[in-house]
Amino acid sequence: MYPSVVKSIDAVTAVDWDVLAGNKNPFLRHAFLSALETTGCVTPENGWFPQHLLLHSEGVGRGRLLGAVPMYLKSHSYGEYVFDWAWANAYERAGLRYYPKLVVSIPFTPVTGPRLLIAPDIEQGTVRRHLIKAVLDRAKAAPVSSLHWLFLASEDMAPLVEAGHMHRTGCQFHWHNQGYDSFDQFLAEFASAKRKKIKQERRYVREAGVSIELLCGEDIKTHHWDTFYRFYLSTLHNHGAIPYLNRSFFHKLGALMAQDVLLVFARQNDEYIAGALNLLGADALYGRYWGHHKYVNGLHFEVCYYAAMGYCIEQRLKRFEAGAQGEHKIARGFLPKTTYSAHWLSHPEFGRAVADFLEREQHSIKFYMDELQEHSPFKQSV
């Protein structure tokens, strides 16, 4: 098996890449990664230098594509959602350079998924080991401080730890569809006070004269993307955040992946006042961005959560992931879910210090998640 690195996702055909990526996770698709690169959101100038690793059967770039890893050389830690700022600061205080580093991830996307992409009809273990070795060899040969695998599928963790990576856990909040026939049936699982709170939030939105509009596929027009982009920018402005994505990206996403997009808009007096962007997987919905230009009590929860949950129930989707962080999601039916990352540091002493930190952090995360479970809104934990 022969590894190589390409500096653009478009060096691989969409057909070849998507055979490896599968259809469960829309963020792994060639179209999504290509949209990020070709619209200038992911470029060396922005601190994201694509270094996608490929594994071929007959020679470098020859024969069948057996496996791949979406990888980037980075000059900062923005847009990752697994925070290593303290590690970078410690390196700098010691007079060492933390950047550049290598990151295996989907840019700006805190969504769990495979990072070791393997052809479906071959021996998985062998290809997995070759991919991990090739990535590690790349990290050891390059002038980088570290290698980070972010938001890993749980099955990828064990082989990475066996290969010498450090194990890290985090926490997100996911909603699970227990085969509900309606939103009311879902709410019937709640304790009465929690159920009353959600009904009240939804009533506030209705009484304000707000209607909800769900758009997918060909129903999404150019003006919808322009409207949503303005909402996206408004949220960033309100929070002082960095606009990782540009207008061209959203239009490209619509051109390449419209069937994988669900836009939720709130309309009042024939005017869009808020919107949320979701992407569709084979069995899950993924909430990514939202924005508004008019405050209505309960509007955020309706646009970002309840409308999406209703869609999942209607379409029989098993899960809704509404993005990173947010303890307020628990009261609305989201439960804590462990996330995984793996890390390798080139400096042995820093590696030992980080390993010690991660062991202590993991105990804290477990305690935190156990405590969160006690605040479940359900009559009985589901």
C-alpha positions in Angstrom: 0.0 0.0 0.0 1.3 3.4 -1.0 0.6 6.6 0.8 0.7 10.1 -0.7 -0.5 13.6 0.1 -2.5 15.9 -2.1 -2.9 19.7 -1.4 -6.5 19.9 -2.6 -9.5 17.7 -2.3 -10.2 18.2 -6.0 -7.0 16.2 -6.7 -9.3 13.3 -5.9 -12.4 12.6 -7.9 -15.7 12.9 -6.1 -16.6 9.4 -7.0 -13.4 7.9 -5.5 -13.6 10.0 -2.3 -17.3 9.4 -1.7 -16.9 5.6 -2.0 -14.7 5.8 1.1 -16.7 8.5 2.9 -20.1 6.8 2.5 -23.4 8.6 2.7 -24.1 8.7 6.4 -22.2 12.0 7.2 -22.7 14.9 4.8 -19.6 16.7 6.1 -17.3 14.0 4.9 -18.5 14.2 1.3 -16.2 15.5 -1.4 -18.7 18.3 -2.3 -18.6 19.8 1.2 -14.8 19.7 1.5 -14.5 21.1 -2.0 -16.9 23.9 -1.3 -14.8 25.0 1.7 -11.6 25.0 -0.4 -12.8 26.4 -3.7 -14.6 29.4 -2.1 -11.5 30.4 -0.1 -12.7 29.5 3.4 -10.0 26.8 3.7 -6.8 28.0 2.3 -3.1 28.4 3.4 -3.8 32.1 3.6 -6.5 31.4 6.2 -4.3 29.1 8.2 -5.7 25.8 6.7 -3.3 24.1 4.3 -4.9 20.9 2.9 -2.7 17.8 3.3 -5.2 15.0 2.5 -3.6 11.7 2.8 -4.4 9.0 0.3 -3.5 5.3 0.2 -3.4 3.5 -3.2 -3.0 -0.1 -4.0 -0.3 -0.2 -6.8 1.9 2.9 -6.3 1.8 6.6 -5.4 -1.4 7.8 -7.0 -1.8 4.6 -8.9 -4.2 1.7 -8.7 -7.3 1.6 -6.5 -7.9 4.2 -3.8 -8.0 2.1 -0.6 -8.2 4.8 2.1 -8.0 8.5 2.8 -7.7 10.9 5.7 -8.9 14.5 5.6 -5.9 16.4 7.0 -4.7 20.0 7.3 -1.5 21.8 8.2 -2.5 24.6 10.5 -0.9 27.9 11.7 -3.5 28.5 14.5 -6.2 26.7 16.5 -9.3 28.5 15.3 -12.3 26.6 14.0 -11.6 23.3 15.7 -13.8 23.2 18.8 -11.4 20.9 20.6 -9.4 23.4 22.5 -5.6 23.3 22.8 -4.8 26.9 23.5 -3.3 26.1 26.9 -0.9 23.7 25.2 0.1 26.3 22.7 0.7 28.8 25.4 2.9 26.4 27.4 5.0 25.7 24.3 5.5 29.4 23.8 6.4 30.0 27.4 9.1 27.3 27.0 10.5 29.1 23.9 9.1 26.4 21.5 6.9 26.7 18.5 3.5 25.1 18.7 2.5 26.1 15.1 2.4 24.6 12.5 0.6 21.5 13.6 -1.3 18.8 11.8 -5.1 18.4 12.3 -7.3 15.5 11.0 -10.8 17.1 11.0 -13.6 18.6 9.1 -12.9 22.4 9.2 -15.3 24.5 11.4 -17.5 21.3 12.0 -17.8 19.8 15.5 -19.5 16.7 14.3 -18.4 13.2 15.1 -17.6 10.9 12.2 -15.0 8.6 10.7 -11.5 10.1 10.1 -10.0 6.9 8.7 -11.9 6.6 5.4 -11.7 3.1 4.0 -13.1 1.3 1.0 -16.1 -0.8 2.2 -15.2 -4.1 0.6 -11.7 -4.7 1.8 -10.0 -5.8 5.1 -10.5 -2.8 7.3 -8.0 -3.4 10.0 -5.0 -3.6 7.6 -5.9 -0.4 5.8 -6.6 1.4 9.1 -3.1 0.5 10.4 -1.5 1.7 7.2 -3.4 5.0 7.3 -2.5 5.7 10.9 1.2 4.8 10.3 1.3 7.0 7.2 -0.2 10.0 9.0 2.2 9.5 12.0 5.2 9.2 9.7 4.1 12.5 8.0 3.9 14.2 11.4 7.3 12.9 12.5 9.0 13.9 9.3 7.4 17.4 9.1 8.4 20.4 11.3 5.2 20.3 13.3 4.7 20.2 17.1 1.8 17.8 17.1 -1.0 15.8 15.4 -4.6 16.0 16.4 -7.5 13.8 15.3 -10.8 15.6 16.2 -14.4 14.4 16.7 -13.5 10.8 16.0 -15.9 7.9 15.6 -15.5 5.7 18.6 -14.2 2.8 16.6 -11.2 4.8 15.5 -10.0 5.5 19.0 -8.6 2.1 20.0 -6.2 1.7 17.0 -5.0 5.3 17.4 -4.3 4.8 21.1 -2.5 1.5 20.2 -0.3 3.5 17.8 0.8 5.9 20.5 -1.8 8.7 20.6 -3.3 10.2 23.7 -7.0 9.8 24.3 -9.2 12.8 25.1 -13.0 13.0 25.7 -15.5 15.8 25.5 -19.2 16.4 25.8 -22.0 17.4 23.4 -25.7 17.3 23.6 -27.7 15.1 21.2 -31.4 14.5 20.7 -32.5 10.9 20.0 -35.8 10.0 18.3 -37.3 7.2 20.3 -39.7 6.3 17.4 -42.1 9.2 18.2 -45.1 9.7 16.0 -45.5 13.4 16.8 -43.9 16.2 18.8 -46.7 15.9 21.3 -45.7 12.3 21.9 -42.1 13.4 22.5 -43.3 16.0 25.0 -45.4 13.4 26.8 -42.2 11.8 28.0 -41.3 15.0 29.9 -42.0 15.8 33.5 -45.0 18.2 33.6 -43.1 21.4 34.5 -40.5 20.9 31.7 -43.3 20.0 29.2 -45.2 23.2 30.2 -42.1 25.3 29.7 -41.6 24.1 26.1 -45.3 24.5 25.2 -45.1 28.1 26.6 -42.0 28.9 24.5 -43.7 27.6 21.3 -46.9 29.6 22.2 -44.9 32.8 22.5 -43.7 32.4 18.9 -47.2 31.7 17.6 -48.7 34.6 19.4 -46.1 36.9 17.9 -47.5 36.0 14.5 -44.4 34.0 13.5 -44.7 31.1 11.1 -42.0 28.5 10.4 -40.9 27.6 6.9 -38.8 24.5 6.1 -36.9 24.4 2.8 -34.9 21.6 1.2 -33.5 20.8 -2.3 -35.0 22.8 -5.2 -37.2 24.9 -2.9 -34.0 26.7 -1.8 -33.4 29.7 -4.1 -30.6 32.2 -4.4 -32.4 34.8 -2.3 -32.8 32.3 0.5 -29.0 31.8 0.7 -28.4 35.6 0.7 -31.0 36.0 3.5 -29.4 33.2 5.5 -25.9 34.6 5.1 -27.1 37.9 6.6 -28.4 36.0 9.6 -25.1 34.1 9.9 -23.2 37.4 9.9 -25.5 38.9 12.5 -24.8 36.1 15.0 -21.1 36.4 14.5 -21.3 40.2 15.0 -23.4 39.8 18.2 -20.9 37.4 19.7 -17.7 39.0 18.3 -16.9 35.7 16.5 -14.8 35.1 13.4 -16.7 34.7 10.1 -15.1 31.5 8.9 -17.5 31.1 6.0 -18.2 33.5 3.2 -21.2 34.2 1.0 -19.8 32.1 -1.9 -19.6 29.0 0.3 -23.3 29.0 1.1 -24.2 29.4 -2.6 -21.7 26.6 -3.5 -23.3 24.4 -0.8 -26.7 25.1 -2.4 -25.4 24.3 -5.8 -23.6 21.0 -4.8 -25.6 19.7 -1.9 -29.1 21.2 -1.9 -30.7 17.8 -1.3 -28.6 17.5 1.9 -29.7 20.9 3.3 -32.6 21.9 5.5 -33.1 25.6 6.0 -35.5 26.6 8.7 -36.8 30.2 8.4 -39.1 32.2 10.7 -41.4 34.6 9.0 -43.3 37.5 10.5 -45.4 40.0 8.5 -44.1 38.5 5.2 -40.5 39.1 6.3 -37.9 36.6 7.3 -36.7 37.4 10.8 -34.5 34.4 11.6 -33.1 31.2 10.0 -31.1 28.1 10.8 -29.0 25.9 8.6 -29.1 22.1 9.0 -27.4 19.3 7.0 -29.0 15.9 6.5 -27.3 12.6 7.0 -28.6 9.1 6.3 -30.1 8.8 9.8 -29.4 12.1 11.5 -29.9 15.9 11.2 -27.0 18.2 12.0 -27.7 21.8 13.1 -24.9 24.2 12.2 -25.7 27.9 12.1 -28.5 30.3 13.0 -29.1 34.0 13.1 -31.9 36.6 13.5 -32.5 40.3 13.1 -35.5 40.6 15.4 -36.0 39.3 18.9 -39.1 37.2 19.7 -39.3 35.3 23.0 -38.7 31.6 22.3 -37.7 32.1 18.7 -34.2 30.7 19.0 -35.5 27.4 20.5 -38.3 27.1 17.9 -36.0 27.7 14.8 -32.9 25.8 16.0 -34.5 23.0 18.0 -38.2 22.3 17.9 -38.7 22.7 14.2 -35.7 20.4 13.5 -37.0 17.8 16.0 -40.4 17.9 14.3 -38.7 17.3 11.0 -36.7 14.4 12.4 -39.9 12.8 13.8 -41.6 13.2 10.4 -38.7 11.8 8.4 -37.9 9.1 10.9 -34.4 10.3 11.5 -32.8 8.8 14.6 -30.8 11.7 15.9 -30.4 15.4 15.9 -27.1 17.0 16.7 -27.5 20.8 17.3 -23.9 21.8 17.5 -21.2 22.2 20.2 -21.8 23.1 23.8 -25.1 24.4 25.4 -26.2 23.0 28.7 -29.6 24.7 28.1 -30.3 22.0 25.5 -30.8 19.5 28.3 -34.1 21.0 29.4 -35.3 20.6 25.8 -34.6 16.9 25.5 -31.0 16.7 24.5 -28.8 14.4 26.5 -25.0 14.4 27.1 -22.9 12.4 24.6 -19.2 11.6 24.8 -17.0 12.9 22.0 -13.5 11.7 21.3 -10.2 13.0 20.0 -6.7 11.7 19.8 -3.4 13.6 20.1 0.3 13.1 19.5 3.0 15.6 20.6 6.5 15.5 19.2 8.1 16.8 22.4 8.4 13.9 24.9 8.3 16.1 28.1 5.2 18.0 26.9 3.7 14.8 25.8 3.9 13.4 29.3 2.6 16.6 30.8 -0.4 16.6 28.4 -1.1 12.9 29.1 -1.3 13.7 32.8 -3.6 16.6 32.2 -5.9 14.5 29.9 -6.2 11.8 32.5 -7.4 14.3 35.1 -9.6 16.0 32.5 -11.3 12.7 31.6 -12.3 12.1 35.2 -13.8 15.7 35.3 -15.7 15.1 32.1 -17.2 11.8 33.4 -18.3 13.5 36.6 -19.7 16.4 34.7 -21.7 14.1 32.4 -23.0 12.0 35.3 -24.2 15.2 37.0 -25.9 16.4 33.8 -27.8 13.1 33.5 -29.5 14.0 36.8 -31.1 17.0 35.1 -32.8 15.1 32.4 -36.3 16.5 31.7 -37.8 13.1 31.1 -40.0 11.3 33.5 -37.6 8.4 33.2 -34.3 8.7 31.4 -34.6 7.7 27.8 
